[in-house]
Amino acid sequence: MSIRLNERFKPHPDFKKLQYIQLSIAILSIIVLGLTLMLLVSFQRALVFILSLIFLALCLIISIPSIIWINLYYLSVFYTFTEDEIIVERGIWWKHKSIVPYNRITNVDMRQGPLSRALGLWEVRIQTAGYHIVSGGVGAAEAILQGIKNVEEVKSFILGRIRELKPIAIEAGSETTLPKVLEQQILEELREIRRILERKG
């Protein structure tokens, strides 16, 4: 998939597959736990029957809503690269929309877990200047692009737009004029101190 300006796109379809695998691992863990408990009480048939019903119900309660959620969540996620900013939309009940200007981006971080690596999927985390700091002094991601396969193309595109646009942190005129103002104030204070010392002398 090639990136096009102002065109909404979604995570790769394998992103749903990744979530199904994660769900399957969770269900399998419940089944293993259930079988272990049933083996421990195998001498009591009534208890085994009750446990089997409990764990079957637990698997259904977890799997059915999760399958629905995975599909609805995937349908809700959209990414858009405009000329000036990145737009990330997601959310089933509560809609969330992140708009990140390229000239505020300070870091583009790419992450990939073991399961994601098997499917060739990446998570692109975008950090900006002035965004809140989380524990450990590391800036939190203001926008996260999940289920990305063409990660190098995405990274190159974002970095290219950053290079083309002047960062906000550099274009503020106050940053260049402020040192001169401070210098003038310091000089005036020193002159005043000198006059006081001369009067006392």
C-alpha positions in Angstrom: 0.0 0.0 0.0 1.4 3.4 -1.0 0.8 6.5 1.0 -1.3 9.2 -0.6 -2.0 12.7 0.7 -5.4 13.4 2.2 -6.5 9.8 1.7 -7.8 7.8 4.7 -6.4 4.3 5.1 -6.8 1.6 7.7 -4.4 -0.8 9.5 -3.5 -3.9 7.5 -6.1 -6.7 7.7 -3.6 -8.8 9.5 -4.1 -6.5 12.5 -7.4 -8.3 13.1 -5.6 -11.6 12.8 -3.1 -10.4 15.5 -6.0 -9.6 17.8 -7.6 -13.0 17.1 -4.4 -14.8 18.0 -4.1 -12.8 21.2 -7.7 -13.7 22.0 -7.0 -17.4 21.2 -4.1 -17.4 23.6 -6.3 -16.0 26.4 -9.0 -18.6 25.7 -6.4 -21.4 25.6 -5.0 -20.3 28.9 -8.5 -20.5 30.4 -9.1 -24.0 28.9 -5.7 -25.3 30.3 -6.5 -23.9 33.7 -10.0 -25.6 33.6 -8.6 -28.9 32.5 -5.9 -28.7 35.3 -8.6 -28.1 37.9 -10.8 -30.9 36.6 -7.9 -33.3 36.7 -7.3 -32.4 40.3 -10.9 -33.2 41.2 -11.5 -36.0 38.7 -12.6 -38.3 41.5 -15.7 -36.1 42.0 -17.8 -36.3 38.8 -20.4 -33.7 39.9 -17.7 -31.2 40.6 -16.0 -31.9 37.3 -19.3 -31.3 35.5 -19.8 -28.0 37.3 -16.3 -26.8 36.6 -16.7 -27.7 32.9 -19.9 -25.7 32.7 -18.2 -22.7 34.5 -15.2 -22.7 32.2 -17.3 -23.2 29.1 -19.4 -20.2 30.1 -16.3 -18.2 30.9 -14.8 -18.9 27.4 -18.1 -17.9 25.7 -18.5 -14.7 27.8 -14.9 -13.6 26.9 -14.7 -14.8 23.3 -18.1 -13.6 21.8 -17.9 -9.9 23.0 -14.2 -9.9 22.1 -14.8 -11.1 18.5 -17.4 -8.4 18.1 -15.1 -5.7 19.6 -12.2 -6.7 17.4 -14.3 -6.2 14.2 -15.9 -3.0 15.4 -12.6 -1.5 16.5 -10.9 -2.3 13.2 -13.8 -0.6 11.4 -13.4 2.5 13.6 -9.6 3.0 12.9 -8.5 5.4 10.2 -5.3 7.2 9.5 -4.8 10.3 7.2 -1.6 12.0 6.1 -2.4 15.6 5.0 0.2 18.1 3.8 0.5 19.6 7.3 -0.6 17.0 9.8 -1.3 13.4 10.7 -4.8 12.5 11.7 -5.6 9.3 13.7 -9.2 8.3 14.4 -10.4 5.4 16.5 -13.0 4.4 19.1 -16.2 2.3 19.3 -18.2 4.0 22.1 -16.0 7.0 22.6 -14.6 8.4 19.4 -11.0 9.7 19.7 -9.3 11.9 17.1 -5.6 12.9 17.3 -4.3 15.6 15.0 -0.5 16.0 15.0 1.2 18.7 12.9 4.4 17.5 11.3 6.3 20.5 12.6 5.6 19.5 16.3 6.9 15.9 15.9 10.1 15.3 17.9 10.3 11.5 17.6 9.0 8.6 15.5 9.2 5.3 17.4 8.6 1.9 15.8 7.7 -1.1 18.0 7.1 -4.8 17.2 6.2 -7.6 19.6 6.8 -11.4 18.9 3.3 -12.0 17.5 3.4 -8.8 15.4 6.8 -9.8 14.0 5.4 -13.1 12.9 2.7 -11.2 10.9 5.1 -8.4 9.8 3.1 -5.7 11.6 4.5 -2.6 13.3 3.2 0.0 15.7 4.4 3.6 14.9 4.4 5.9 17.9 4.6 9.6 17.3 5.8 12.0 20.0 5.6 15.8 19.9 7.3 18.7 21.7 5.5 19.7 24.8 3.3 16.6 25.2 2.9 15.3 28.7 5.7 13.2 30.4 5.0 9.8 31.7 6.9 7.9 34.4 10.6 7.5 33.7 10.9 10.8 32.0 9.8 9.4 28.6 7.4 11.4 26.5 4.1 9.7 25.8 3.0 9.1 22.2 0.5 11.7 21.1 -0.6 9.5 18.1 -0.2 5.7 17.6 -0.5 4.0 14.2 -1.3 0.3 14.7 -1.2 -2.6 12.2 1.3 -1.0 9.9 3.1 -3.3 7.4 4.9 -0.7 5.1 6.6 0.8 8.1 9.7 2.1 6.3 7.5 3.9 3.8 5.5 5.4 6.6 8.6 6.5 8.5 10.2 7.9 5.4 7.1 9.9 4.5 6.7 11.4 8.0 10.4 12.3 8.3 10.3 13.8 4.8 7.4 16.0 5.8 9.2 17.0 9.0 12.3 18.1 7.0 10.1 20.1 4.6 8.3 22.0 7.3 9.9 24.4 9.8 9.6 23.2 13.4 7.5 25.3 15.6 10.1 25.1 18.3 12.5 27.1 16.1 10.2 29.6 14.4 9.1 31.4 17.6 10.6 34.8 17.6 10.6 35.1 21.3 13.4 32.5 21.5 15.8 34.7 19.6 14.9 38.0 21.3 14.6 36.8 24.9 18.4 36.5 25.5 18.9 40.1 24.5 16.2 41.3 26.8 17.7 39.4 29.7 21.2 40.7 28.9 19.9 44.3 29.0 18.2 43.7 32.3 21.3 42.2 33.8 23.4 45.2 32.6 20.9 47.6 34.2 21.0 45.8 37.5 24.8 45.8 37.5 24.9 49.5 36.8 22.5 50.2 39.7 24.6 48.1 42.0 27.7 50.0 40.9 26.0 53.4 41.5 25.0 52.2 45.1 28.5 51.1 45.8 30.0 54.4 44.5 27.6 56.4 46.8 28.7 54.3 49.8 32.3 54.6 48.9 
